[in-house]
Amino acid sequence: MHVGLTRWSPPPAPARAPIIGRYVRLEPLQAGHAGTLYAAASADGTDDRFRWLFEHPPQDRATFADWVDHVSSSADPMFFAVVDAATGRAEGRQALMRIDRTHGVIEIGSIMWGPALQRSRMATEALFLFADHVFALGYRRFEWKCNDLNALSKRAALRFGFRPEGVFRQHMVVKGTNRDTAWFAMTDQDWQELRPGYLAWLAPDNFDADGGQRRTLGACLRGGA
């Protein structure tokens, strides 16, 4: 369908600046994050954590620090540490990548959420902060891609409100193996509908004293605020 875009212009590139939430801060990745981020990356389950990523699990602290130094200056992918607002520890990392200002498209990728973030409101807020930020900048489309064999990632994409758009067969060679890539995306119009549900789920009164959710994200997204 041909749709005129008379009010749209290419958005600015994202800045290397913190994005602040209630439970986490997304801070541009830098050397100071290497210590706690290494602990998160090398905790029990590291092989599963890195199974679908482009890089291998960190072998030692020094090598990991070198990797952080190398990628921290990259503009695309642009890496952010996911910092627990309560403890100040970097418990994971994620990146804005494949930044296409001409068409208003940007992707979240290279996600490594350590044990403290997995299945938590911090991880959900980390995704929310990226989405809210890029759509506020004026991007039209926010993408999530993963290996088609990665069932957990595909379930996460659906939970977060991304829509499946098919599979690109033999799309990549990763770590010497074929990768068929599953594509998911949300648009700026989707975000207008999803955002109130995210805010409702992330509200402090949606959690009990032990941090348990009272309403699921799915229920909030279906019901809005």
Secondary structure in CASP SS format (residue, H / E / C, confidence):
PFRMAT SS
TARGET T0000
AUTHOR 0000-0000-0000
METHOD secondary structure of the structure
MODEL  1
M C 1.00
H C 1.00
V C 1.00
G C 1.00
L C 1.00
T C 1.00
R C 1.00
W C 1.00
S C 1.00
P C 1.00
P C 1.00
P C 1.00
A C 1.00
P C 1.00
A C 1.00
R C 1.00
A C 1.00
P C 1.00
I E 1.00
I E 1.00
G C 1.00
R C 1.00
Y C 1.00
V E 1.00
R E 1.00
L E 1.00
E E 1.00
P E 1.00
L C 1.00
Q C 1.00
A H 1.00
G H 1.00
H H 1.00
A H 1.00
G H 1.00
T H 1.00
L H 1.00
Y H 1.00
A H 1.00
A H 1.00
A H 1.00
S C 1.00
A C 1.00
D C 1.00
G C 1.00
T H 1.00
D H 1.00
D H 1.00
R H 1.00
F H 1.00
R C 1.00
W C 1.00
L C 1.00
F C 1.00
E C 1.00
H C 1.00
P C 1.00
P C 1.00
Q C 1.00
D C 1.00
R H 1.00
A H 1.00
T H 1.00
F H 1.00
A H 1.00
D H 1.00
W H 1.00
V H 1.00
D H 1.00
H H 1.00
V H 1.00
S C 1.00
S C 1.00
S C 1.00
A C 1.00
D C 1.00
P C 1.00
M E 1.00
F E 1.00
F E 1.00
A E 1.00
V E 1.00
V E 1.00
D E 1.00
A C 1.00
A C 1.00
T C 1.00
G C 1.00
R C 1.00
A E 1.00
E E 1.00
G E 1.00
R E 1.00
Q E 1.00
A E 1.00
L E 1.00
M E 1.00
R E 1.00
I E 1.00
D E 1.00
R C 1.00
T C 1.00
H C 1.00
G C 1.00
V E 1.00
I E 1.00
E E 1.00
I E 1.00
G E 1.00
S E 1.00
I E 1.00
M E 1.00
W E 1.00
G C 1.00
P C 1.00
A C 1.00
L C 1.00
Q C 1.00
R C 1.00
S C 1.00
R H 1.00
M H 1.00
A H 1.00
T H 1.00
E H 1.00
A H 1.00
L H 1.00
F H 1.00
L H 1.00
F H 1.00
A H 1.00
D H 1.00
H H 1.00
V H 1.00
F H 1.00
A H 1.00
L H 1.00
G C 1.00
Y C 1.00
R C 1.00
R E 1.00
F E 1.00
E E 1.00
W E 1.00
K E 1.00
C E 1.00
N E 1.00
D C 1.00
L C 1.00
N C 1.00
A H 1.00
L H 1.00
S H 1.00
K H 1.00
R H 1.00
A H 1.00
A H 1.00
L H 1.00
R H 1.00
F C 1.00
G C 1.00
F C 1.00
R E 1.00
P E 1.00
E E 1.00
G E 1.00
V E 1.00
F E 1.00
R E 1.00
Q E 1.00
H E 1.00
M E 1.00
V E 1.00
V E 1.00
K C 1.00
G C 1.00
T E 1.00
N E 1.00
R E 1.00
D E 1.00
T E 1.00
A E 1.00
W E 1.00
F E 1.00
A E 1.00
M E 1.00
T E 1.00
D H 1.00
Q H 1.00
D H 1.00
W H 1.00
Q H 1.00
E H 1.00
L H 1.00
R H 1.00
P H 1.00
G H 1.00
Y H 1.00
L H 1.00
A H 1.00
W H 1.00
L H 1.00
A C 1.00
P H 1.00
D H 1.00
N H 1.00
F E 1.00
D C 1.00
A C 1.00
D C 1.00
G C 1.00
G C 1.00
Q E 1.00
R C 1.00
R C 1.00
T C 1.00
L H 1.00
G H 1.00
A H 1.00
C H 1.00
L H 1.00
R H 1.00
G H 1.00
G C 1.00
A C 1.00
END
